[in-house]
Amino acid sequence: MSEHASVHKQMDWTKAKVIAAGVDIGAVTSKALLLLDGQPYASSQVATRTPKESALDAVNGALNKTGLKLEDIHYIVATGRGSVQAAFAHKAVSEIACAAAGALRVCGPSVRTVLDAGGQSCKVIHCTEKGRATAFLWNDKCAAGIGRSMEAFGGLVRKDLAETAEIALRSDKFPKLSDFCAVYAQSEALDLIRSKVPVEELIAGYYYAMARRISTLVDRLGMKKDFVIIGGLARNPGIVSLVEGILKVSRLATGPEWDPALIPALGAALYADGFCKRQESDASARGSRHN
């Protein structure tokens, strides 16, 4: 069920006052993250099959080996493309809001621009020091699927993502490929393979084209420092390095303790924690008025 799951075993959920969860149902991967009194406790990532199945798979993957059951979670927020299919969630919150909230929790209140680069979509977000999104830009049709296209391109050149990223980092000579459409760039690369262009140059060219496409999206909204990259593509050092170079800016690092793909799920969990506490506060206030 779970492609990757982790649990902080030193934490004791039985002592937590608030157990909150965020689930991010993406087009490629679904993620879930649990908080105990606002602190990360367990997480899970699964390949998305159908949104409904994968949302539950992700949450169950995070619950696995914790002793917790779904009904033990006080509040659950869903986000992502399939959020409306997560029938067990108490509320759905937009991907934009969750990405901003998660990024600020991980990188601090100085963050002003968030690039959420996922398997199927890219989003650029401006936010305040409190994590409130003030403006955003979603990829247009031809920017969609960059994350997926990187994997497909790896198959085309018969190398895995780690290998292509390493080659892209060390290559400074490459052909110019289309940067307006991932599919068209891949078609151009295929033509160059037939023309016997060295595979290392093809890889560097394709990476540069995709990094340029992402950077154009950032330029359209405008860059405000500090800047952070989250989402699955943030795990690819080749893309990250090229985007930084094109934009002429250094991103804030998310640190080795955080998988950048989990940050929107973290944001959803933070919203769940806040909603739960607000409910308790409202209930307490109503009780005080009645006494």
Secondary structure, DSSP 8 states (H G I E B T S, - for coil): --SEEEE-TTS-GGG-S-EEEEEEE-SSEEEEEEEETTEEEEEEEEE-SSHHHHHHHHHHHHHTTTT--GGG-SEEEEESTTGGG-TT-SEE--HHHHHHHHHHHHH-TT--EEEEE-SS-EEEEEE-TTS-EEEEEE--GGGTTHHHHHHHHHHHHT--HHHHHHHHHH--------SS-HHHHHHHHHHHHHTT--HHHHHHHHHHHHHHHHHHHHHHH---SSEEEESGGGG-HHHHHHHHHHHT-------TT--GGGHHHHHHHHHHHHHHHHHHHHHHHHHHHH-
